[in-house]
């Protein structure tokens, strides 16, 4: 199966400086692609890349020290939304076509795995329609039409897959139906019947307000590849979904409290006039469905009610056909439930759903009506009697229900990005297609959560929180869900307020341990209840079971960060209450030596620093040093002896992220606030190396080099773009790739939806070299891309010019150097731990000059004079 889309990355120009000798890398394709990514800026040039691994040769790599003759470049895209539009079955019901971002993913209904992908659209695919079989022998034919926001309609053979034809209408298409494929016209000998589509398109208002956008329902001639001039059926203020009857005779759209319904002529043409009726309701209508054989229409509203209109359009459509049915000429007052002068015989109301109705679908024989909504229950109504039965506990709000040509198979699309294949009539779920879980929809809840993604760098997995109080394990390389861990057992209740929030999810480096923290929100004056849980993995990857529960691990303080020891069964949790705790399992033995039996976690040690909030924590690559941020200072600890080794400070604003940089002697910190800061600290002399005034959303360090990547927000980081350059207004972030020893970025990529995004270096599973890693970027919508940041040749195109004006100059010397100037630093031996050399920078350095080892103190003859001078008040002598 193919795994992704085309990608390109805008380049930056690295400013020349005395310290920078490296050249930046550019991932710049060379040939026009069939699609453009939604994560990145549209580039000037592209390389066609299909979803599978693409191998590209490059004459040189990024750094001169890593020169090589060829580089394996891998670019994988995933994390797409599978439920943005209804899926459709193939004629033999063996495949399910799903709109997935800029492409159409083809899944096997037998295995639930993806078998093909239709790549070519440059924006979100909004509709897919399979050409129905005209005879039993034609069921093997696999042709479909797709529509997209890129303004094109495409015709495919999805068995190959292969693009056959493209119709460019130059208007974004939000919805499409093709009645002529299902409405069998009378064959004529004169010429072949043309194919017409009815589409919902986005157009700019021709009035004085150029920015105003309208949405129109228009007619398109697919045979001649053009819009039918003057055929504007309706105008709406927002894009509406077009719903068509199964036989292609009728189609309609919703307009707030109204339903507009058109009847398609038996022989459609560019000049055919469509008759329309309008049905009215008191509430906003959310969904509609046509009966397959009778003039019955069902519609759901925002309150959970279902309206059933019978005999709609009997008068209007009968006149259009040239004959009038006498039974349809009934006086309006004799039509029960029908509003105003609506053309319908009767209107009845069913009400079971407590919230908005999202799903309505008639069975193929018309005997049953299926409905679903926010409560996650599928209701099966008997049309004649109104009796109902239920399929409960689906676990997520329902969005779409799709029947297949095989009456024993159907699909249910849910809001948690899952598609369930259901066996009829027992309604048993046979297979589930699990897409990546979508982020929290409530912005207020998102404020109390820390980073929403944790990566297993070796297995290529990511752990994500879900709205159903669970954690999803998702494979980045396979682009599918692996498993789910139910952190808090609770049935889906959409009408209840959210009272439990999973605030943190962290995976151990080897992926065998999962740690979660959850908060019970205050209710009726009661305080927060915080819970820390440790989960251990069994033999199967991603199969976790609960090992230990710790209630109120930091009293009533919220947990700010969780980090695992890189080698041993040890973890640290920090809190805003002013302390951190070190947790161990099996006495902290190495992970590979632990038995399969579950063992509990206990508190090994606790620490604090001047009662300051502990806002971030991280272990060094060898695990010998623990770094904990105490608001604006960084404290270094021995995790085994729980001893304070040194203090580094101070940052401008509170530190929220810490990360040791691979095999270097540097530590990276990110601060948020009015003056955000990205800073790199030296662990040899415990001082700042360089910093920028940037708002950093995420940091990822390469495990085998001195490189790290930072995701920054442009809205809160001034002076990034060159003022003379034009930038895409939809771009809100940058990915900066640094060598920790140099202040100038090695490469820069512009991205979209950066707020709430995440970064990680992932081991390349397609390479035999264990040291080769890919950079993974996941945006706020959980769409992601994996690429080799070093794998492209340089190019002369400059899209982003990095500006160094926002670099923060160092405020001065630290520690003893602030009193006595720079001292000669001894060369540490190879066996010496570089992080044990203490220094205590402060605004009043004379208070801590005696805190270090005696062999590092200056001679008393040099120390006494400046020390006493610092204590005495200086006065200026005035000579008379």
N, C-alpha and C positions, 0 to 999 in steps of 0.2 A: 504494500500500500504506500501511497505517496503521503508525505508528511508536512508539506508547507507551501508557502507562497514565495513570490519574489520579494527581495528586500534590497534596499540600498541605504547607505548611511551618509548624510551630509558631512563634509570634511571641515576641519578648522585649519587655520594657519597659525603655526606656533611662533610666538614672538621671539626674535633673536635675543640671546642673553649670554653672558659669559659662562654660566653654569650649565647650559643646555647644549648637548652635542648630538642628541638623538633626533631622528626624523619621525614624524607622525605617520600613523597608518591610516589607510582609507579603504573602506569596503565599498568600492565603486563599480557596479556592473557596467557592461559595455553595450548590450543590445537591448532594444525595447522589450519590456515584459508584457505578458498578458494581463497582469494585475499590479496594483500598487498597494503597499501596506497601509493599514490604518494607524499603525503605531508611530510611524516616522514621517518626516517631511517628504513630499514628492521630490525625488531627485531629478537632476537634469538628464542623467543617463542611467540605464538599468541593464541588468543581466537577467535573461530568462532563467528561472529556476523553478523546478518542480518540487513537489513536496518531499521527495526522498533526498538522500544525501547527494550533494553535488561536489564533485572533486574538481578543483581548479588549480592549475599550476601557476606559480608566481616566481619570478626570478630572484626576488630578495624578500626578506622579512622586515619587520619594523626596526629592530635594533641592529647596529653593526656587529655587536657581539653575538648575535644569533643568526648570522648570515647562513642561508641555505639555498639550495637550488629549486626546491619545490615545497609547497605548503598545502596541507589538506584543509580546505575551507568547507565548513559545515554551517548551514543556515536552516534552522527548523523553526517553524511557527506553529503555535497551538493556542489552546485556551479559548476557543471560539464559542460563541453562543449558538446552541443548537435549537433553541425554542423561540427565536425571534419571528419565525414564520411557520405555518403548518407544513409538516413533511408530506410526502406523497409516495405511494407504493408503485413499484413497477407492475406491468401487466401480468406477470407470472407470480407476483407477491413474494418473490425471493429476495428482492432488494428494496431498501428504503432510502429515498433521496431526501437529504436534509440540508436546508440553507445554513451554512456555517461561515459566517463572516463574508469574505470576498469570493468564496467558492461554494460548491455544492458537494457535500460528502455523501458517498454511496456506501451504505452499510448492508451487510448480509443479515437477513432476518433469521437465519438458522443459528449463527454464532454471535450476532450482535457486534461484530468487528467491522471496521472500515475496510473496504476492498478497492475503492477507487475514489478519485476526486476530480471534479470539473473545475479547472483553474483557468481563469481568463478575465473575469470581471475586475474592474479597478476600484470598486466600492462594494458596500454591503449588498448581498443578493437578497431580494425581497420576495421573490416568488419563483416557484418551480412547478411546471405542469407537464405531466407525462402524456404523450400522444396515445390515446386509447387504442386498443386492438379492435379492428373491424371484423375479425373472424377468429375462430379458435386457433388457426394456424399462425396468425400474426402475433400471438402473445410473446413470441421470442424476440420481436422487434423492440428495440430500446431507444426511443427517441424522446426528447423533451425540450421544452422551451424554458428559458430562465430570464428574469428581469432584475435590474440592479439600479442602484442610485448613481451609477456611472453614466446613465443615460443610454444604455444599450439593452437590446433584447437579443438573446442568442439561442441558436438551435443546435442541439448536441445529439450525438450518438454516444450514450453513456455506457454502452457495452465495451467500447474500445479503451478509454473514452477519447472522443475526437470532436472538435468544434467544426460544424458544417457551415453555419451562416451567422452573420452578425447584422442586426438592424440597429442603426444609430439614429435615435430620435432626438438626441442632444438635450433631453430633459430627464431629471431624476425620476425613476419609476418607483412608487411606493407600494403598488399593488397591481395585479393583472389577472384577468380571466380571458379565456378564449372559448366562447360558446360554440363556434362553428366546429370545433373538434368533437363535441358531444351531441350537438343538434344535427342530425343527419338530414341534409337538404335533399330536395328532389333533384336527381341528376339530369343535367341538360347536355345535349349533344353539341351545342354551339362552342362552349369553351369550359375549361376547368373552373371550379368554384374557388374563389379567393378566400383566404383566411384572414379574419379580422379579430383583433384583440381590443378589449376595453381596459384602459389603464388609468390609474390615479397618478398624476404627475405634478411636479412642483414647478411653478412658473413665477417669474417676477412681476410684480404689479406694474402696470403701465402708467399709473398715476404719478403724481409729483414725488411721492415717497418711494425712492428707488430701493430702499432696504426692505420694504414690505413684500412678503411672499404669500402667494395664493396657491391653492391646490385645486386642480381641475380633474374631472372625469372625462376622458377623451377617447376617441376611436382611432385605432391604428391599423393600417393595411399592412399586414406582415408579408403578403405576397409581393407587393410593390415596394416594401421597405420605406414607408412614409406615413405620416399622420394624415388623417382625413381632414381636409380644410374645413373650418367652421363647425366641426362636430364637437362642441363643448356641451356635454350633457349636464354637468353640475359644477358648482364652485363651492369649496369649503375652506374654513380657516385653518384646518389641520389635516394631515393626511389620513384618509379613511380607507378601511379595508373593503374591497369589493367582494361580495358574496354571490355565488352563482348556484343555480339549481343543478342537480345531478344530470339532467337531460339537456342542459344548456339553453332552455327556453326563456328563463328569467334570470336577472341579476339585480342587485340592489346595493345601496350604501346607507350608512347611518349619518344623520345630521342632528346631533344633540337629541331632541325629543321627537324627531321625525325619521321616517323610513322612506327613501325614494326607490321605487321599483320600476324597472323597464322590462318590456317584452321584446325579445329579439325576433325579427322577421324570419319566416321559414327559409327564405332565400336572402341572405344578408348581402348588402352591397354598399358602396361608398355613398350612395344617394338615398339609401333606405331611411325612412323616418321611424324612430322608435317611440312607441306610446309609453307614457309614464303615469304612475299613480303615486300618491303620498299618503302614508298612514301616520297618525299622530298618537302621542302618548304623553303622560304628565311628567315622567321622569326621564333622565338621560339614558338612552339605550346603549348597551355595551356590546351586544352580539346578536346575530340573527341567523336563521337556518330555514331552507325551503324543504317542503315535503317532496319525496321523489316522484310521486304519481298524482297527487291531488293538489288543489289550490289551497294549501294550508301553509301558513307562515308562523314561525316561532321567533320570539325576540325576548332577550333578557335585559334587565335594567340594573342600575347601581344599587337598588334596595334589595335585590335578590328575587324579585318577582319575574315570572315568565308569562308573557302574553301569547295567546294562540288566536290568530286570525284565520277564519275559514271563508272560502269563497271570495277572496280578495281579487279585485280587478275583473270580476265577471262582466260588469257593464262596459268598462273602458276598453278592455282587451277584446271583448266580443265585437264591439263596434269596429275596432281596427281590423278584425278578420273578415268583416263584411256581413256578419250575421249576428242576430241578437237573441239571446236566450231569454224567454219570457219569465222564467223563474228568477232570473237575476234582476228583473225590474221591480224590486221591492222597495217600498217607501223607507226612508231613512229611519223613521221612528220605529219601524218593525225590526230593525237590526240591533239586537241586544249587545251592549258593551261597545258599540262602534262610536267613535267620537266624530263630531262635526259632520261633514259630508264625505267621510271616507268611503271608498268603494270596497266594501266587505260585507258579508252576510252576518257575521257575529264575531265577537272577541271575548274570550274567556281568560281568566287569570289563575295561574298556579303559583303557590308560594311555599317553598321549603327552605331555600338558601338564606342564611342570616346576613350574608354580605353579597357583594357584587357578583353577578353571573358572568363568567368568562368563556364558557364553553356551551355550545348547543349543536347537536347533530342528530339527524333522523337515521334510523336503521335503514338498510338497503331496501327492505320491504315496506317501510313506512309504519310499521306497527308500534315502534317504540321511539321515544325521544330521550336522548341522553343529555344531561346537563351537569355542569361542574363549576366550581368557583374557588374562592379564597380559602374555604374550610377544608379543601383537599378530599372531598367525598364525591364520587361519581354516582349520580342518581339516574336510574332507569325508569322512565315514565311510560305507562301504557297509554297510547294516544286516545283510544276509545273511552276508557274508563277513568283515566287520571290516577290509577293506582301506581305505586312506586316501590322499587327495591334499591338497595344501596351496595356500593363497593367502597367501604370505609378504609381509613388508615393508609392512604396512599402517601401521606407524609409531606405534601407540599401543595400549594395552590395549583389548580388545573388550568391549562391554557388552551390546548387543542386536542381534538379527537379526530382520528383519521381512519376511515374504513378502507379495506383493500379489496381487490377483485376476488380474493379468497375469503368467503364469509366467515371463516374460522379464525382470522387474524385481524387485529386492529392495533392502533397505537394511541398512547396517551402522552402528551407533552406537558411537563410540569415546570413550575417556575424555578425549581432548583437545578435547571439545566439537565434534566433527565428525560429520556423518552422510553416509556415502558411498552414492550410488545405484549399484547393481551390476547389470550385464547378465548374465543367466543364459543358457546354462550356462557361458559362458567366464569368468565372475567378473571381468569387466573393469569398472573404476570409470569410470562415465560422467560423473557430476556429483558435487560435494561441497558440502554446506551447512556453511559454516564459521562457528561461533559464536566468541565471544571466548574466548581461552585462559584456563584456570583457573590460579590462583596455585600456587606450589610447595606440595606437600603435606607436605614434610619440614620441620618447624620448625627443625631444627638448621642446615639449609642456608640458610634464610631469614635467619639471624642474620648471615651474612657478606655479605649483599647490601645495596646502597644502595636508593634509590628505584626501585620496580619499573615505573614508567610515565613516559613522556616524550611530550609533546603537540606536534603541529604546529598552532599556533593559527590559521593561515590556511586550511589544507585540512581542518581538523576531523578529524585522524587522531591515533591514539595508538599508540605502540610499546610492546609488552609482551614480557617474557621468557617463554619456555616451558620445560617440563621436557625437551624434546627438543633442547636446545642451540640453539634458534632464537629469532628475534625476530619477532613477529607485528605487522603493520601493519593496524590496524582502523579502519574509518570510523565515527565517532560518529553522524553524521547518517543514514547508510544502515543502520547496525546490522548490518554484515557484514564479514568478513575481506577485505582487499585483497590481501595477499601475505605471504610469509614469507621471512626471511633466515636461512639456515643458518649460524650463527656457527661451529659446530664440527661437522665431518662425522663422523657416527658412527651406526651402525644402532641401532635400539631393542633394548636388551638389559636386560630387567627384572631378571634375576637378578644382574647385576653391580652393584657399588656405584657411586654417583655420584662421579666423580673430577674432573669439570670443572663449574664453576659460572660462569654469566654474571652478573657482579656489578653492572654498570652498563649502561644503555641511554639514550643522549641523542640527540635530533634537533636539527639546526640550525634557527634561526628560520624559514628558508624551506623546510625539509623536504627539501633536496637532499643533505644529508650526514648520515650516521648514524655514531655513534661507540659502540663497545662495549668493555668490559673483561671479561676472563675470568681465572679463577684455577684452576690445577690443584691440587687439595687434596693435602696431604702424604701420601706413601705410603712405608711401611717406612723412616721416618726421613729421607726426602728432603724438602727444603724446598718452599715454594710456588713455582710458576712463573706469573708474571703476564704477561698479554699485552694490548696495546692495539691495536685495529683501527679503521681509518677506511674507511667505505663510501660510495661516490658513487652518486647516482641517475641513471638514464638518462632518456630522454624520458618514459617511462611513470611515473606516480605510484606510489611504493612499490617500484619495481624497482631494487634496489641491487646493486652489484657491489663486490667487495673492491678497495680502492685501496692501502692501506698497512698493514703489520703491524709493530708495535714490540714487541720482546721485552724484558721487564723494564725498562719505561720509567723506573721509580723504584727501580732495583736490586731488592731483594726485598721492598719495601714495597707494601702494598695500596693501590690507588687509592681515595681517599675521595670525590672529586667530579670531574665533567667539565662544562665550560661552553663555549658557542660565542659568538664575537663576533657582535653583532647585524647587522653589515653586511658584514664582510670574511671571507675564508677564514682564520680564526684560531680556535684553541681553546686551552683551558687545562685541565690535569689536575693535581690536587693529591694528595698522598699522606700517609699517617700516618708516613712516614719522615722528614718534616721539610722537604720541598721541594715546589715546584711547577714545572711546565714549560709554556711557551707554544709551541704548534705552529702552523705556517703552511703554506699550500699556494699555489703560484703567486705567491709573494712577498706574500701577503695581499691580493690584488686584490679588488675588490668581487665579490660572488657573481654578479651579473647579467652581469658582463663576462667571466666565465671561459668558456673553450671547453668543448665537450662531451668532449674527450679527458681521460682519467684522468691525474691528476698525483699524485705522491707528497707526503706530508707530512713535514716535517723539524722539528727542534727549533730554535726561534728564540731562546729565552732560558730561563734557569732562575733561581729565586730561593728564598730561605729567610729566616726571621726567628728568630734566637736558637735555632736548632735545635729549634723547637717543631713538633709535628705540624700539618700543614696539613689542616684538617678540612672546609672548604667554600670555594667560589669562585663569583664571579658578575661579569659585565660590566655596566657602566652602559648605559642605553638608547642613548647615542650611541657607545659603545665606547671612549671616551677614558680611562676609569678601570677598572681591574681590582681588585676587592675579594677578598682571600684571608683566611680566618680562620685565625690561628695559635693554635689551641686556644681561649683565652679572649679574645684581642684580635683586632681587625680591622685588617689592613694594606691600604693603598690604594697602587696601583702604576700607573705609566705603562706600558701593555703594549708600546708601540713601543720606548721607550728602556730599559725594564726598570729604572726608577728608583722608589725608595720615596718616595711623596709624603707620606704621613701615617699615623699609627697612632691608632686609636680603641680605647679600652678602659676598663675591662675588664668582660666579662660574668662572671656568677657561676659558671657551669659551661661546659664546652667547647661551642663553637658547632658546630652540625651543618648549618645551612641559612642561606644568604644570598640576599637578593633586593632589587634596586633597585626602587623604587615608581614606575612609569610616568613621568609628566612632573613629578614632585615632586622635592624635594631631600632625600629621606629614603631610608634603607637599613634593611631589616628583617632581624633575625637571630633564630634559634631555637636554644636550648641545651637539652641533655638532661643528666640526672644526678639527684642527690638533690634539687637545687633547680633545676628547669627554669625557663626564662625565655623570654618573647616580648618583644623589645625593638625600639624604633624609634629610629634614630639620625639626627641632623641632620648633613648634609654641609656646611652653611654654617659652623657653629661646631664641628663634630666633637665633639659631645657627645650624650648620651642625651636623648631627648625624653620618652619614657614607656615603661613596661614593665609586664608582668604575670607572675606566677609560674604559668605554664601549660605543660603538656607539649604541644608543637606537633608534629603528625605531618606536616603539609604546609603550604606557603605558596604562594599564587598572586597575582601583581601584575597589575593592569589596565594594559595598554600605553598607554592614551590618557587616563588620569585619575590621580588621587592615591589611588585605592582599592586595597586588597589584602584578600584573604581568608585566613583561617587555620583549619586543621582541628586541633582539640584533643581530647585524651583526657580524659574525665571521671575515670577511675580514678586518674590521676596529677596531676589539677589540682583542688585543694581549693577550696571556697568559691565554686563557680560557680552552683549552684542556690540559690534562696531556701529556707531551712530550713522555711518554712511551706508549701511547695508539695509536691505529690505528683508524682513523676516515674516514667516507665516504666523498669523495671529493665533492659529490653532495650536501652535507649539507652546507648551508651558514648562518644559524641562530640558535639561541636558545631562548626558552621561559623560563624565570626565574620567579619562584613564591617566593615572599618574604613575611615575616612578617615585617612590617615597623620598628619594634623595634629592629630587629636583622639583622646584616649584611650578615649572611650566608643564601643562598637561601634554601627554604624549598623543592623545587623540580625543576628539569631541564628537558626540553624536546628538542631534536634536531629537526629542521624543515628545509624544503627546500623552495626556492623562498621567502626568508624573506624580501628582499628589496622591499619596497612598501607594505608590509603586514600590518595587523591591528589586534588589540586585543580588547575584550570587555567581561564583565561579564553580562550574560543574565539570567533573572529569569527563573527557571525551570518550564515550563508549565505542566510537568507531575507529579509534586509534590504538595501536599496540603500546604506545608510549604512555606510561602512567602519569608522566609529568604534564602532558598536554591537556589544557583545560579550555572550556568554552565559557563565554560570559552570557548569563541569562538575565534578561530584563522582563519583568512582569509589571504591567501598568495597572491603573486603578480598577479597570474592568476585568482583571485577571487574564487578559490576553498576554501572551509571552512570545519571546523570540530568543533562540540560542544561536550564537555566532562566535567565530574565532576572531578575537580583536586584533590578532597579529597577522592575519592570513591574506591580506590584500596588498597589491603593489601601490606605491604612491601615485598621486594624480595631481595635475595642476589646477583643478577646479577648486576654488575656495568658496565654500558655502557659509561657514561660520568663522569669524575672526575672533580669536580669544583675546580679551583685553585684561591686562594685568593691573589696571588701576584699582581694582577692588581687593588687591592683596594688602594685607595688614602688615605694616612694618613692625618689627619687634620693638617693644617699649624700652628695652635696655638689657643689661646683664642680669643674671640670676645668681642666687646663692652668694658664695664668697666673692665671686667676680664683681658683684655690685658694690663691695667695699674696697677690694684690693686690686681689681683688674683681673685680666685673664691669667690663670696659672697654667703651667705645663701639665698636661694630663698624661699619666703613665700609660704605656701600651698594655692593655689587658692580655693575660695569657689565654690560650685557647681553652683551658680547663676552667677558667674563671667565669662565673656567671655574670654577664655584663649588667644585669639589672640590680645587683646588690650594692652598687656604689651610691651612697646616700648624698642627697643635697636637699636643702629645704628653702626654696625661694619664697620670699615673702616681701610685703611692702616695708617691713621693719627687719632687715636681715640680721641686725646685731642681736636679736633675741634668740636666734637659733644657731649661732656660729659654733657653739660648743656641743652641738647635738651629734656630730659625726664621730667616727673613730679617731683616736689620738694621732695615728700616723698620717692622717689627712689634714690635721690642723696646721696652720701656719705657725712659725716660731713665735714665742711669747713676746720677744723684743719687737717683732713686727705687728703683733696683734694688740698689744696693750695700748699703744698710743692712739690708734684710730678708734679703739673701743671706748676709751675714756673721753675722747673728743666727741664721740657720738652722744655721750650722756650729758655733757656740759652744754650750757646755753651759750651761744655765740653772741657777742656784742661788738658793735663797731666803735672803735676808739676815735674820738674826735680831738685833734690836736689844737690847743688854743693858740 
